[in-house]
Amino acid sequence: MRIGFPVNVLGQPGLKAYDNRRWPNGPHLSVSLAYLRDILFYLRRCELRMYRMAADLARPDLPHFTRQIDDCLPELALVGEIANAMGVRLSFHAGAAAVLDSLEAAVLDHATGYLAGLARLLDAMGLGPEAVIVVHVGGLYGDRAASLARWALRYETLPEAVRRRLALEHDDSLFALTDGYWLHQRTGVPLVFDYLHHLNHNPEGLGLAEALALALSTWPAAVRPKSHFASPRTELYQVKWGNEVRLRPPQWTQHADFVNPFEFIALLRLSAGRMRPFDVMVEARGRDLAALRLRADLIRYAPDLAPCLDAAPARVAEASEPYRACPAPDEEDARVLVAVMNAPRDLRLAREQGWYRIPLARAPRLVGADYLAFYQTGAFGPEAWAIRYYAPVTGYRVVARRDLLPEEPEHPRAGDWYYQILIGPLQRLEPPIPSLRLRRVTFIPTTLSRLLNALEINDLWMRDRLQERLWIEVWRPWSA
């Protein structure tokens, strides 16, 4: 069993799920793929083997994003190669655009294009059949039977590349698991069992074991089934009511921050030794923190079930301090990667041709960024040992060195692969940021507010929680 989580990473600052710049600022698929690459390395460190990519990783139903898919085939292949090497199961959950039972032809055409684009992304990554696109049925439109029949009919008209990637999830109010099974019998679409949805909408009164077994039976023998698990929220929450703040009880369809481990263990005991293995997407609001805690709880409270995990660490310790607040006060800052400029030629290429290169084999843990800043070394004479320039990132390419620098065909690394990071015009930092200790600098992930407020390079590093709090308290008043 693999345990995973969807989209946003809470356990490490700086890991964006996708390029979330607004349309006028030119978001690009290649930037999103750089962020996804960084998340994959985070998953490896956490020993998590399952991740749901953001549906906004790309909008393949829009014309300019279709062109971006064509432009990013090497970058898509690289990310897929990394995921496959790590054994990470990737998937999408289609957004509201994927309504296959709609009464409107324009909506159906849009949904088809959207799903075809997502399927093309998965294919371009070279991912196997476990990489699915999860969809819902859609709306009732006043007639459940007609909606189901329309969905089955529209499914058969989808391109084969889309059909082999689709998986259907029942919901918490309109279409139950039995409705999904009716569609499976007519189309062959596999069903994703959702624990919380089943608790909220189970008109036939199926028991958990029966419902889970029914969903698992719909998957091909060679593909491990996928399921969703979340506990219902139990906490009160505050709402503004005129000039008052009132307390409102939770709705049982809402997801809790973490998973109740005893509910999860009970479900596993229903299936252990009786049903085929399946993977679990933890849909708690705590995201990766919830997935990691659930794994630790399983090992602690049901060690006999721990062997079912694909990646069970030898020892799981409780966190020694409270979780970092997410987002932190500067979490919404633009991300900056400080890179090294070893030669004036590299600065000239950045200024005149708009790119910087990083060898794939020596790429830092975090490559994805909104801006690059450049630390100039001793080759720059009086301008050495300081950061003097930064520039916005516009895209990433995976290119052989010989294609980046064709004038050096005999270079010993001519055949090596590099990230070519495309950038906009260089902007000068006034004053520059010096390295007071002349320390050796490689890559520094930081934020734009830190870059613009730093007095020296030490101010750029993201430190422990107490130092972070001190930095924020000192600098916020000055940068406001």
C-alpha positions in Angstrom: 0.0 0.0 0.0 1.2 3.4 -0.9 0.0 6.4 1.1 0.0 9.8 -0.6 -1.5 13.3 -0.5 -2.9 15.9 -2.9 -1.3 19.0 -4.3 0.0 21.3 -1.6 3.1 20.6 0.5 2.9 21.9 4.1 6.0 20.2 5.5 8.6 22.3 3.7 8.5 25.9 2.8 9.1 26.9 -0.8 7.5 23.9 -2.5 4.9 25.3 -4.9 2.5 22.9 -6.5 2.5 24.8 -9.8 3.4 28.1 -11.4 0.6 30.2 -9.9 1.4 33.5 -11.6 -1.5 35.4 -13.2 -2.0 35.1 -16.9 -0.5 38.6 -17.7 2.7 37.5 -16.0 3.2 34.5 -18.3 2.8 31.3 -16.2 4.5 28.4 -18.0 4.2 24.6 -17.8 8.0 24.2 -17.7 8.1 26.2 -14.4 5.4 24.0 -13.0 7.4 21.0 -13.9 10.4 22.4 -12.1 8.3 22.7 -9.0 7.0 19.2 -9.5 10.5 17.9 -9.7 11.3 19.5 -6.4 8.2 17.9 -4.8 9.3 14.5 -6.0 12.6 14.8 -4.2 10.7 15.9 -1.1 8.6 12.7 -1.4 11.7 10.6 -1.6 13.1 12.2 1.6 9.7 11.5 3.3 9.4 8.0 1.8 6.0 8.8 0.4 5.2 7.1 -2.9 2.0 8.7 -4.1 1.1 12.2 -5.1 -1.8 14.0 -6.8 -0.6 16.7 -9.1 -2.4 20.0 -9.2 -5.1 20.2 -11.9 -3.6 23.7 -12.5 -0.2 22.3 -13.3 -1.4 23.1 -16.9 -4.6 24.1 -18.5 -4.3 21.9 -21.6 -7.8 22.9 -22.8 -6.4 26.4 -23.5 -4.6 27.0 -26.9 -1.4 28.6 -25.5 -1.0 25.7 -23.0 -1.4 23.2 -25.8 1.6 24.8 -27.4 3.5 24.6 -24.1 3.0 20.9 -24.0 4.6 20.6 -27.4 7.5 22.8 -26.2 8.0 20.9 -22.9 8.2 17.2 -24.1 11.8 16.8 -22.8 10.9 18.3 -19.5 7.8 16.1 -19.2 9.9 13.1 -20.0 12.5 14.0 -17.3 9.9 14.4 -14.6 8.2 11.2 -15.5 11.6 9.4 -15.5 12.3 10.7 -12.0 8.8 9.6 -10.7 9.2 6.2 -12.2 12.7 5.7 -10.8 11.4 6.7 -7.3 8.3 4.4 -7.6 5.9 7.4 -7.1 2.4 7.0 -8.3 1.2 10.3 -9.9 -2.4 11.2 -10.8 -4.7 14.0 -11.5 -8.1 14.9 -10.1 -10.0 16.7 -12.9 -11.5 20.0 -12.0 -15.0 21.4 -12.6 -14.4 21.6 -16.3 -14.7 17.8 -16.7 -18.5 17.4 -16.8 -19.4 14.5 -19.1 -23.1 14.3 -18.3 -23.8 18.0 -19.2 -26.7 18.9 -21.4 -24.7 21.5 -23.3 -22.6 20.5 -26.3 -20.1 23.4 -25.6 -19.4 22.1 -22.1 -18.9 18.6 -23.4 -16.4 19.7 -26.0 -14.5 21.7 -23.4 -14.5 18.7 -21.1 -13.2 16.4 -23.8 -10.4 18.8 -24.7 -9.5 19.3 -21.0 -9.3 15.5 -20.3 -7.4 14.9 -23.6 -4.8 17.4 -22.5 -4.4 15.8 -19.0 -4.0 12.4 -20.6 -1.4 13.8 -23.0 0.6 15.1 -20.1 0.6 11.7 -18.4 1.6 10.0 -21.6 4.4 12.5 -22.3 5.7 11.7 -18.8 5.9 8.0 -19.8 3.7 7.0 -16.8 2.1 3.6 -16.6 -1.6 2.8 -16.3 -1.7 3.5 -12.5 -1.4 7.2 -13.4 -5.1 8.0 -13.6 -7.4 11.0 -14.0 -10.1 10.9 -11.4 -13.5 12.4 -12.4 -17.0 12.7 -11.0 -20.2 12.0 -12.8 -21.4 15.6 -12.7 -24.9 17.0 -12.1 -28.3 15.4 -11.8 -30.2 17.7 -14.1 -33.4 16.5 -12.6 -33.1 12.9 -13.8 -30.5 10.6 -12.3 -31.1 7.7 -14.8 -30.8 10.1 -17.8 -27.6 11.6 -16.4 -26.0 8.2 -15.9 -27.0 7.2 -19.4 -25.5 10.4 -20.9 -22.3 9.9 -19.0 -22.0 6.3 -20.3 -22.7 7.4 -23.8 -20.2 10.3 -23.7 -17.5 8.1 -22.2 -17.6 5.9 -25.3 -17.0 8.9 -27.5 -13.8 10.0 -25.7 -10.5 9.3 -27.3 -8.9 6.0 -26.3 -6.0 7.8 -24.7 -8.5 9.4 -22.3 -10.6 6.4 -21.6 -7.6 4.3 -20.5 -6.7 7.0 -18.0 -10.1 7.7 -16.4 -11.2 6.5 -13.0 -14.6 7.4 -11.6 -15.2 8.6 -8.0 -18.6 8.6 -6.3 -19.6 11.8 -4.4 -21.1 12.8 -1.1 -24.6 13.8 -2.1 -25.6 13.0 -5.7 -24.1 9.8 -7.1 -23.4 6.9 -4.8 -20.9 4.0 -5.3 -23.7 1.9 -6.7 -24.3 4.5 -9.4 -20.6 4.3 -10.3 -20.8 0.5 -10.4 -23.7 0.8 -12.9 -21.4 2.9 -15.1 -18.6 0.4 -14.6 -20.8 -2.4 -15.9 -21.5 -0.5 -19.0 -18.2 1.1 -19.7 -15.5 -0.7 -17.8 -14.4 2.5 -16.0 -12.7 1.6 -12.6 -14.1 3.1 -9.4 -12.2 5.0 -6.7 -13.6 4.2 -3.3 -13.9 7.3 -1.1 -14.4 6.6 2.6 -15.9 9.9 3.6 -18.2 10.1 0.6 -19.5 6.6 1.3 -20.3 7.6 4.9 -22.3 10.6 3.7 -24.1 9.1 0.7 -24.9 5.5 0.9 -28.6 5.1 0.1 -28.4 1.3 -0.4 -26.8 0.9 3.0 -23.8 -1.0 1.8 -21.4 -2.1 4.6 -17.8 -0.7 4.4 -16.3 -4.1 3.5 -18.9 -4.7 0.8 -18.5 -1.2 -0.7 -14.7 -1.4 -0.7 -14.6 -4.9 -2.2 -17.1 -3.7 -4.9 -14.9 -0.8 -5.9 -11.7 -2.8 -5.9 -13.2 -5.4 -8.1 -13.6 -2.9 -10.9 -9.9 -2.4 -11.5 -7.9 -4.4 -14.1 -5.8 -7.1 -12.6 -2.5 -5.5 -13.6 -3.4 -2.1 -12.0 -3.4 -1.5 -8.3 -6.7 0.2 -7.2 -6.7 3.7 -5.8 -8.9 4.9 -2.9 -9.5 8.1 -1.0 -9.6 8.4 2.8 -10.5 11.4 5.0 -12.1 11.6 8.5 -15.0 14.0 8.9 -14.3 17.3 10.6 -15.5 17.5 14.2 -14.4 21.0 15.3 -16.5 24.1 15.5 -15.5 26.9 13.2 -16.1 30.7 13.3 -18.2 32.6 10.9 -18.8 36.4 10.7 -22.4 37.3 11.1 -22.9 41.0 10.7 -20.8 42.6 13.4 -20.6 39.4 15.4 -18.5 36.3 15.2 -20.5 33.1 15.7 -19.7 29.5 16.1 -21.0 27.0 13.6 -20.9 23.2 13.9 -19.1 21.2 11.3 -20.6 19.6 8.3 -19.8 15.9 8.1 -18.8 16.3 4.4 -15.9 18.5 5.5 -12.5 16.9 5.7 -10.6 16.9 9.1 -7.1 18.3 9.3 -5.8 14.8 10.1 -7.0 11.2 9.8 -8.5 9.4 12.7 -6.1 6.4 12.8 -8.6 4.1 14.4 -11.1 4.5 11.6 -8.4 3.8 9.1 -7.1 0.8 11.0 -10.6 -0.6 11.2 -11.0 -0.3 7.4 -7.7 -2.0 6.8 -8.7 -4.9 9.1 -11.8 -5.4 7.0 -9.6 -5.8 3.9 -6.4 -7.4 5.2 -6.0 -10.9 3.7 -9.4 -10.8 2.1 -9.1 -8.2 -0.7 -6.4 -7.2 -3.2 -3.9 -4.5 -2.2 -4.8 -0.9 -2.9 -3.3 2.6 -2.5 -4.7 5.4 -0.4 -4.8 9.1 -1.1 -5.1 10.9 2.2 -7.5 13.8 1.6 -7.0 15.5 5.0 -6.5 19.2 5.2 -3.0 18.6 6.7 -1.8 17.2 3.3 1.6 15.7 3.6 1.7 16.2 7.4 -1.5 14.1 7.7 -0.1 11.4 5.5 3.1 11.1 7.5 1.2 11.2 10.8 -1.2 8.4 9.5 1.8 6.2 8.6 3.3 6.8 12.0 0.0 6.1 13.7 -0.4 2.9 11.8 3.0 1.6 12.8 2.3 2.6 16.4 -1.2 1.4 16.9 -1.4 -1.5 14.4 2.2 -2.8 13.9 0.8 -6.1 12.5 -0.6 -4.1 9.6 2.6 -2.0 9.0 4.0 -4.6 6.5 1.3 -3.7 4.1 3.0 -0.3 3.5 5.2 -0.2 0.4 7.7 2.1 2.3 7.6 1.6 6.0 10.5 3.4 7.8 12.3 1.4 10.4 11.4 3.9 13.1 8.9 6.7 13.3 9.3 9.4 15.9 6.8 12.0 17.0 7.6 15.5 16.0 9.7 17.1 18.7 8.1 20.6 18.3 4.9 22.0 17.0 4.4 22.1 13.2 5.5 25.2 11.4 2.5 27.5 10.8 1.6 27.4 7.1 1.6 29.7 5.4 4.3 31.5 7.3 4.2 35.3 7.1 6.4 35.3 4.0 5.1 32.1 2.5 3.3 33.9 -0.3 6.5 35.6 -1.3 7.9 34.9 -4.8 10.5 32.2 -4.7 14.1 33.1 -5.5 17.0 30.8 -6.3 20.5 32.3 -5.8 22.9 30.7 -8.2 26.6 31.2 -8.8 28.2 33.1 -11.7 31.7 31.9 -12.1 32.6 33.7 -15.3 31.8 37.1 -17.0 30.7 35.1 -20.1 27.9 33.5 -18.1 26.7 37.0 -17.0 26.9 38.2 -20.6 24.8 35.2 -21.7 22.2 35.9 -19.0 22.0 39.6 -20.0 22.1 39.2 -23.8 20.5 35.8 -24.5 18.3 35.5 -21.3 19.4 32.1 -19.9 21.4 30.4 -17.2 22.4 26.7 -17.0 22.6 24.1 -14.2 23.9 20.6 -14.8 21.1 18.0 -14.1 23.6 15.9 -12.2 24.4 18.7 -9.8 21.1 20.4 -9.6 20.1 21.6 -6.1 17.3 20.2 -4.1 15.0 23.1 -5.0 15.2 24.2 -8.7 11.8 25.7 -9.2 11.7 29.5 -8.6 10.0 32.7 -9.7 13.3 34.6 -9.8 17.0 33.8 -10.2 19.7 35.9 -8.4 23.4 35.7 -9.2 26.3 35.5 -6.8 29.5 36.7 -8.6 32.7 34.9 -7.7 36.4 36.0 -7.8 36.4 36.2 -11.7 34.5 39.5 -11.5 37.3 41.5 -9.8 36.0 44.5 -7.9 32.4 43.2 -8.4 33.2 39.8 -6.9 31.7 38.1 -3.8 28.3 39.7 -4.0 24.8 39.4 -5.5 24.3 42.3 -7.9 21.6 41.1 -10.3 18.3 39.2 -10.3 15.8 38.4 -13.0 12.3 36.8 -13.4 12.2 33.2 -14.5 10.1 32.6 -17.6 10.7 28.9 -18.3 12.9 25.8 -18.0 14.4 23.6 -20.7 16.3 20.3 -20.6 19.1 20.7 -23.2 22.4 19.0 -23.9 25.4 21.3 -23.3 26.5 21.0 -26.9 23.3 22.6 -27.9 23.6 25.4 -25.3 27.2 26.1 -26.3 27.7 24.9 -29.8 31.1 26.7 -30.0 32.5 24.1 -27.6 31.7 20.7 -29.3 34.8 19.1 -27.7 34.1 20.0 -24.2 34.3 17.0 -21.9 30.7 17.6 -20.7 29.3 18.4 -24.2 26.9 15.4 -24.0 25.7 16.2 -20.5 22.2 17.4 -19.9 21.5 20.8 -18.3 18.6 22.8 -17.1 18.5 25.9 -19.3 16.6 28.4 -17.1 15.1 31.1 -19.2 15.0 34.6 -17.6 13.7 38.1 -18.3 15.8 41.3 -18.2 18.4 41.6 -15.4 17.5 43.9 -12.6 20.3 45.5 -10.5 20.2 45.3 -6.7 21.0 48.6 -5.0 22.9 48.2 -2.9 24.4 44.7 -3.8 24.3 41.9 -1.2 27.9 41.1 -0.1 29.4 37.9 1.3 31.2 39.3 4.3 33.1 36.1 5.0 34.0 35.4 1.3 32.3 32.0 1.9 31.8 29.5 -0.8 28.3 29.8 -2.1 26.5 27.2 -4.3 22.7 27.6 -4.4 20.5 29.4 -1.9 16.7 29.1 -2.0 15.1 32.2 -0.5 12.2 34.7 -1.1 12.0 37.9 -2.9 11.4 40.0 0.3 14.5 38.6 1.8 16.5 39.3 -1.3 15.3 42.9 -1.5 15.9 43.5 2.3 19.2 41.6 2.9 22.3 43.4 4.1 24.5 40.5 3.5 24.3 36.9 2.2 23.6 35.4 5.7 20.2 37.2 5.7 19.0 35.0 2.8 19.1 31.6 4.4 15.9 30.1 5.8 16.8 29.2 9.4 15.1 27.3 12.2 11.8 28.5 13.6 13.1 30.7 16.4 15.5 32.5 14.0 12.8 32.8 11.4 10.5 34.4 13.9 13.3 36.8 14.9 14.0 37.7 11.3 10.4 38.4 10.6 10.0 40.6 13.7 13.1 42.6 12.9 12.5 43.1 9.1 8.7 43.3 8.7 8.5 46.8 10.1 11.3 48.0 7.8 9.8 46.4 4.7 6.2 47.4 5.3 
